[in-house]
Amino acid sequence: MDKKNIKNDSVSGESIPNILIVDDIAANLKVLGEILKSYGYKVRPVPNGRLALEVAEKEKPDLILLDIMMPEMDGFEVCRRLKEKESLREIPVIFISALNDTSDIVNAFTAGGVDYITKPFNAEEVKARVATHIQICRQNQILKDQSRQLKDLMNTKDKLFSIISHDLRSPFTVLIWFSEMLMEKAGKLDKEKIVELSTDINSVSTATLVLLDNLLQWARIQQGLLVPVLRKINLKDIAFGISILSEENAKSKDIVLKNNINKDVFAYGDMEMTKVVLRNLISNALKFTKKEGSISIDVFERDAFIEIKVADNGTGISSERIPYLFKIDRNTSTVGTADEKGSGLGLMLCKELIEMQGGSIWLESEMGKGSVFSISLPKNQS
């Protein structure tokens, strides 16, 4: 990695490597610093081990060149302390020392060093070894990122298979049972029972359709097929339409659903995505609000964003669960106040769809008192 390539790294998106040099002799710091600067590296020289640990903690260098023979704390001890800290242990350490006995070299590697250069050092050798370990470190980071992405994909796959095998199967089983009862006993059932069964069928069918729609949206996002169509949208119209669709479910639990967006309020977003998000938030509120509870939809204009709040006085969510609500690998479905089933997918889908529009979503909740889900969308294109 020569100076030209290092500069090109910054152009291609990779930051210029930052190297921490630790030596108690000022002349050595100067020489090593000039060598590395001449190849385009950023350099941070420090004269002792204690300061090196402080700087490493604050600045997280890409590589450390470490002398061994220093007062108060030698290089071996500095390296051991670096490796004890989870945030610092991945930083490669190259020892540079006049000590050249085999035991010294072994001690350096035992302490956690990745390489060893003996003094007097050669500028080309320093350059080559530094470049090699910077490259190795970057490749390791790429592999870790890829491993993490693969793990996320596997978690997503497992979650989707779980939803398909369980959460879709269950409602169809219920629908078949209800419909068979109507088919076999329609002539014997009174009107009130028929209405009750029909209402149950409608409720289960609606919930299943929502789940299927969420699954399809989620799958399209994962495949990169869903692209937001951003334009000026009227949140009043969207909230009105979702409220009308949710009214029947609200009545079934004697819940008062109050839409307070009664004037034109415009945001810059995707209309269909915003409908899906608001529908899921209201559906979630209905699920966790007890009979005779209340849900409200409100809008607030901020400096650059429009904020929509869906508030309920339902069961609330524990502070321990809140950090995992929008994560597919940690979130689990919870039964509603009327034993409503869910997939745990709706809130994660909301997060994906809102962030695709340049907005954000967050939650405030207290057990036993209810929850307030808030979403924000930009006011305009800028």
C-alpha positions as CSV (number, residue, x, y, z in Angstrom):
1,M,0.0,0.0,0.0
2,D,1.9,3.1,-1.2
3,K,1.1,6.7,-0.6
4,K,-0.9,7.0,-3.9
5,N,-3.1,4.0,-2.9
6,I,-3.7,5.3,0.6
7,K,-5.0,8.6,-0.9
8,N,-7.1,6.6,-3.3
9,D,-8.6,4.8,-0.3
10,S,-10.0,8.0,1.0
11,V,-11.6,8.7,-2.4
12,S,-13.1,5.3,-2.6
13,G,-14.7,5.6,0.8
14,E,-12.1,4.0,3.1
15,S,-10.6,6.3,5.7
16,I,-6.8,7.0,5.7
17,P,-5.3,4.7,8.3
18,N,-4.4,6.3,11.7
19,I,-1.3,4.9,13.3
20,L,-0.4,5.3,17.0
21,I,3.4,5.3,17.7
22,V,4.6,4.6,21.2
23,D,8.2,5.2,22.1
24,D,9.9,7.1,25.0
25,I,12.7,8.4,22.7
26,A,11.7,11.5,20.9
27,A,14.1,10.9,18.0
28,N,12.5,7.5,17.3
29,L,9.0,9.1,17.3
30,K,10.1,11.7,14.9
31,V,11.8,9.3,12.4
32,L,9.0,6.8,12.5
33,G,6.4,9.6,12.2
34,E,8.2,11.1,9.1
35,I,8.4,7.6,7.4
36,L,4.7,6.9,7.9
37,K,3.6,10.4,7.0
38,S,5.6,10.2,3.8
39,Y,3.5,7.2,2.8
40,G,0.3,9.1,3.5
41,Y,-0.6,7.7,6.9
42,K,-2.1,9.7,9.8
43,V,0.3,9.5,12.7
44,R,-0.2,10.0,16.5
45,P,3.1,9.9,18.5
46,V,3.0,9.4,22.3
47,P,6.0,9.0,24.7
48,N,4.8,6.4,27.2
49,G,2.5,3.5,27.8
50,R,0.0,5.2,30.1
51,L,-0.7,7.9,27.5
52,A,-0.8,5.3,24.8
53,L,-3.7,3.5,26.5
54,E,-5.6,6.8,27.0
55,V,-5.2,7.8,23.3
56,A,-6.1,4.4,22.1
57,E,-9.3,4.4,24.1
58,K,-10.3,7.8,22.7
59,E,-9.1,7.6,19.1
60,K,-9.2,3.9,18.2
61,P,-6.2,3.8,15.9
62,D,-6.0,1.3,13.0
63,L,-2.6,0.1,14.1
64,I,-0.1,0.6,16.9
65,L,3.7,0.6,16.6
66,L,4.9,-0.1,20.1
67,D,8.4,0.1,21.7
68,I,9.2,-2.5,24.5
69,M,11.8,-0.8,26.7
70,M,10.0,2.1,28.3
71,P,9.9,3.4,31.9
72,E,6.9,2.8,34.3
73,M,5.1,0.5,31.8
74,D,6.9,-1.6,29.2
75,G,5.5,-2.5,25.8
76,F,4.5,-6.0,26.8
77,E,2.3,-4.6,29.6
78,V,0.8,-2.0,27.3
79,C,-0.1,-4.6,24.8
80,R,-1.6,-6.9,27.4
81,R,-3.8,-4.1,28.7
82,L,-4.9,-3.3,25.2
83,K,-6.0,-6.9,24.6
84,E,-7.9,-7.0,27.9
85,K,-10.3,-4.3,26.5
86,E,-13.0,-5.6,24.1
87,S,-13.1,-2.2,22.3
88,L,-9.3,-2.3,21.6
89,R,-8.3,-5.9,21.3
90,E,-8.7,-6.1,17.6
91,I,-6.2,-3.3,16.9
92,P,-3.0,-4.9,15.5
93,V,0.2,-4.2,17.5
94,I,3.6,-4.3,15.9
95,F,6.5,-4.2,18.3
96,I,9.6,-2.2,17.3
97,S,12.6,-2.9,19.6
98,A,16.3,-3.2,19.9
99,L,15.7,-6.5,21.8
100,N,16.2,-9.3,19.4
101,D,16.5,-12.5,21.5
102,T,14.1,-15.2,20.7
103,S,12.6,-15.0,24.1
104,D,11.8,-11.3,23.6
105,I,10.1,-12.0,20.3
106,V,8.1,-14.9,21.8
107,N,7.0,-12.6,24.7
108,A,5.9,-10.0,22.2
109,F,3.6,-12.5,20.4
110,T,2.4,-13.9,23.7
111,A,1.4,-10.4,24.8
112,G,-0.8,-10.1,21.7
113,G,1.5,-8.6,19.1
114,V,1.0,-9.4,15.4
115,D,4.6,-8.6,14.2
116,Y,8.1,-7.7,15.4
117,I,10.6,-5.3,13.9
118,T,14.1,-5.0,15.3
119,K,16.0,-1.8,15.6
120,P,17.7,-0.2,13.7
121,F,14.7,-0.5,11.4
122,N,14.6,-0.1,7.6
123,A,12.0,2.4,6.2
124,E,10.9,0.0,3.5
125,E,10.5,-2.8,5.9
126,V,8.3,-0.7,8.2
127,K,6.3,0.4,5.3
128,A,5.7,-3.1,4.0
129,R,4.8,-4.6,7.4
130,V,2.5,-1.7,8.3
131,A,0.7,-1.9,4.9
132,T,0.3,-5.7,5.3
133,H,-1.3,-5.6,8.7
134,I,-3.5,-2.6,7.8
135,Q,-4.7,-4.7,4.8
136,I,-5.2,-7.8,6.9
137,C,-7.2,-5.8,9.5
138,R,-9.4,-4.4,6.8
139,Q,-10.0,-7.8,5.2
140,N,-10.9,-9.2,8.7
141,Q,-13.4,-6.4,9.2
142,I,-14.9,-7.1,5.8
143,L,-15.3,-10.8,6.7
144,K,-16.9,-9.9,10.1
145,D,-19.3,-7.6,8.3
146,Q,-20.2,-10.3,5.8
147,S,-20.6,-12.8,8.6
148,R,-22.9,-10.4,10.5
149,Q,-24.9,-9.8,7.4
150,L,-25.2,-13.6,6.7
151,K,-26.4,-14.1,10.3
152,D,-29.0,-11.4,9.9
153,L,-30.2,-13.0,6.6
154,M,-30.4,-16.4,8.4
155,N,-32.4,-14.8,11.3
156,T,-34.7,-13.2,8.7
157,K,-35.2,-16.5,6.9
158,D,-35.9,-18.3,10.2
159,K,-38.4,-15.7,11.3
160,L,-40.2,-15.8,8.0
161,F,-40.4,-19.6,8.0
162,S,-41.8,-19.4,11.5
163,I,-44.4,-16.9,10.4
164,I,-45.4,-18.9,7.4
165,S,-45.5,-22.3,9.2
166,H,-47.2,-21.1,12.4
167,D,-48.8,-17.7,12.1
168,L,-50.4,-18.3,8.8
169,R,-51.4,-21.9,9.5
170,S,-53.2,-21.0,12.7
171,P,-55.8,-18.6,11.3
172,F,-56.6,-20.8,8.4
173,T,-57.3,-23.6,10.8
174,V,-59.7,-21.3,12.7
175,L,-61.4,-20.2,9.4
176,I,-61.9,-23.8,8.3
177,W,-63.4,-24.7,11.7
178,F,-65.8,-21.7,11.7
179,S,-66.9,-22.3,8.0
180,E,-67.5,-26.0,8.7
181,M,-69.7,-25.2,11.6
182,L,-71.7,-22.8,9.4
183,M,-72.0,-25.4,6.7
184,E,-73.1,-28.2,9.0
185,K,-75.3,-26.4,11.4
186,A,-76.5,-23.3,9.5
187,G,-80.1,-24.6,9.7
188,K,-79.9,-25.1,13.4
189,L,-78.2,-21.9,14.4
190,D,-80.1,-18.8,15.4
191,K,-79.4,-15.5,13.7
192,E,-77.4,-14.2,16.5
193,K,-75.0,-17.1,16.4
194,I,-74.6,-16.9,12.7
195,V,-73.8,-13.2,13.0
196,E,-71.2,-14.0,15.7
197,L,-69.5,-16.7,13.6
198,S,-69.6,-14.5,10.5
199,T,-68.0,-11.7,12.5
200,D,-65.3,-14.0,13.8
201,I,-64.6,-15.2,10.2
202,N,-64.3,-11.6,9.1
203,S,-62.0,-10.7,11.9
204,V,-59.7,-13.6,11.4
205,S,-59.7,-13.1,7.6
206,T,-58.8,-9.4,8.0
207,A,-56.0,-10.2,10.4
208,T,-54.6,-12.8,8.0
209,L,-54.8,-10.5,5.0
210,V,-52.8,-7.9,7.0
211,L,-50.2,-10.5,7.9
212,L,-50.0,-11.7,4.2
213,D,-49.6,-8.1,3.1
214,N,-46.9,-7.5,5.6
215,L,-45.1,-10.6,4.5
216,L,-45.2,-9.6,0.9
217,Q,-43.9,-6.1,1.7
218,W,-41.1,-7.5,3.9
219,A,-40.0,-9.9,1.2
220,R,-39.9,-7.1,-1.4
221,I,-37.8,-5.0,0.9
222,Q,-35.3,-7.8,1.5
223,Q,-35.0,-8.4,-2.2
224,G,-34.5,-4.6,-2.9
225,L,-37.6,-4.5,-5.0
226,L,-39.6,-2.0,-3.0
227,V,-38.7,1.6,-3.9
228,P,-40.5,4.5,-2.3
229,V,-42.4,6.9,-4.6
230,L,-41.8,10.2,-2.7
231,R,-44.2,13.1,-3.2
232,K,-46.4,15.4,-1.3
233,I,-49.0,13.4,0.7
234,N,-52.0,14.5,2.7
235,L,-51.8,12.8,6.2
236,K,-55.4,13.8,6.9
237,D,-56.7,11.7,4.0
238,I,-54.5,8.7,5.0
239,A,-55.5,8.8,8.6
240,F,-59.2,9.1,7.7
241,G,-59.0,6.0,5.4
242,I,-57.2,3.9,8.0
243,S,-59.6,5.0,10.7
244,I,-62.6,3.9,8.7
245,L,-61.0,0.5,8.0
246,S,-60.1,0.0,11.7
247,E,-63.5,1.1,13.1
248,E,-65.1,-2.3,13.0
249,N,-62.3,-3.9,14.9
250,A,-62.4,-1.1,17.4
251,K,-66.1,-1.6,18.0
252,S,-65.7,-5.3,18.6
253,K,-63.7,-4.4,21.7
254,D,-65.7,-1.3,22.6
255,I,-62.6,0.8,22.0
256,V,-63.0,4.5,21.1
257,L,-60.8,5.2,18.1
258,K,-60.3,9.0,17.8
259,N,-58.8,10.5,14.7
260,N,-57.7,14.0,15.6
261,I,-56.2,14.8,12.2
262,N,-59.1,17.0,11.0
263,K,-57.2,19.4,8.8
264,D,-54.9,19.1,5.8
265,V,-51.4,18.3,6.9
266,F,-48.8,17.5,4.2
267,A,-45.6,15.5,4.4
268,Y,-43.1,14.3,1.8
269,G,-43.3,10.6,1.6
270,D,-44.7,7.5,-0.1
271,M,-48.5,7.3,0.3
272,E,-48.8,3.5,0.2
273,M,-45.9,2.9,2.6
274,T,-47.3,5.4,5.0
275,K,-50.7,3.7,4.9
276,V,-49.1,0.4,5.7
277,V,-47.2,1.9,8.7
278,L,-50.2,3.7,10.1
279,R,-52.5,0.7,9.6
280,N,-50.0,-1.5,11.5
281,L,-49.6,0.9,14.4
282,I,-53.4,1.2,14.8
283,S,-53.8,-2.6,14.5
284,N,-51.0,-3.0,17.2
285,A,-52.8,-0.5,19.5
286,L,-56.1,-2.3,19.1
287,K,-54.5,-5.6,19.9
288,F,-53.0,-4.4,23.2
289,T,-55.9,-2.1,24.4
290,K,-58.5,-3.6,26.7
291,K,-62.3,-3.4,26.2
292,E,-63.6,0.1,26.6
293,G,-60.2,1.6,26.1
294,S,-59.2,4.4,23.8
295,I,-56.8,5.1,21.0
296,S,-56.0,8.5,19.5
297,I,-54.2,9.6,16.3
298,D,-52.6,13.1,16.4
299,V,-50.3,15.1,14.2
300,F,-47.7,17.7,15.1
301,E,-45.7,20.0,12.9
302,R,-42.0,20.3,13.8
303,D,-39.2,22.4,12.2
304,A,-38.4,20.1,9.3
305,F,-40.7,17.1,10.0
306,I,-44.3,16.1,10.5
307,E,-44.9,13.9,13.5
308,I,-47.8,11.5,13.8
309,K,-48.6,9.8,17.2
310,V,-50.7,6.8,17.8
311,A,-51.5,6.6,21.5
312,D,-53.4,4.0,23.5
313,N,-54.2,3.4,27.2
314,G,-53.5,-0.3,26.9
315,T,-51.2,-2.8,28.6
316,G,-48.0,-1.0,27.8
317,I,-44.6,-2.5,27.0
318,S,-41.8,-3.2,29.5
319,S,-38.6,-1.2,29.2
320,E,-36.7,-4.5,28.7
321,R,-38.6,-5.4,25.6
322,I,-38.6,-1.9,23.9
323,P,-35.0,-2.1,22.5
324,Y,-35.9,-5.4,20.6
325,L,-39.3,-4.5,19.2
326,F,-37.9,-3.4,15.8
327,K,-35.4,-6.3,15.5
328,I,-36.4,-9.4,13.7
329,D,-33.9,-11.7,15.5
330,R,-35.0,-10.7,19.0
331,N,-38.6,-9.7,18.7
332,T,-41.4,-12.2,19.5
333,S,-45.1,-12.1,19.0
334,T,-47.3,-11.3,22.1
335,V,-50.9,-12.3,22.6
336,G,-53.3,-9.3,22.7
337,T,-55.9,-8.5,25.4
338,A,-58.5,-10.6,23.6
339,D,-56.0,-13.4,22.7
340,E,-55.3,-11.8,19.3
341,K,-52.4,-13.5,17.6
342,G,-49.6,-11.7,15.8
343,S,-46.3,-12.4,14.0
344,G,-44.1,-9.8,15.5
345,L,-43.4,-8.6,12.0
346,G,-45.6,-5.5,11.8
347,L,-43.4,-3.1,13.9
348,M,-40.2,-4.2,12.1
349,L,-41.9,-3.5,8.8
350,C,-42.9,-0.1,10.0
351,K,-39.3,0.8,10.8
352,E,-38.1,-0.3,7.4
353,L,-40.8,1.6,5.6
354,I,-40.5,4.8,7.5
355,E,-36.7,4.9,7.3
356,M,-36.9,4.3,3.5
357,Q,-38.8,7.6,3.4
358,G,-36.2,9.5,5.3
359,G,-38.2,9.4,8.6
360,S,-37.9,7.7,11.9
361,I,-40.1,5.8,14.4
362,W,-39.9,5.5,18.2
363,L,-41.9,4.4,21.2
364,E,-42.7,5.7,24.7
365,S,-44.5,3.2,26.9
366,E,-45.3,2.4,30.5
367,M,-46.6,-0.9,31.8
368,G,-50.3,-0.7,32.7
369,K,-50.7,2.8,31.3
370,G,-50.3,2.4,27.6
371,S,-48.0,3.2,24.7
372,V,-47.3,6.1,22.3
373,F,-45.8,5.2,18.9
374,S,-44.5,8.2,17.0
375,I,-43.4,8.4,13.4
376,S,-41.8,11.4,11.6
377,L,-41.7,12.2,7.9
378,P,-39.9,15.1,6.2
379,K,-42.1,18.2,5.4
380,N,-40.6,18.6,2.0
381,Q,-38.1,17.2,-0.5
382,S,-35.2,19.2,0.8
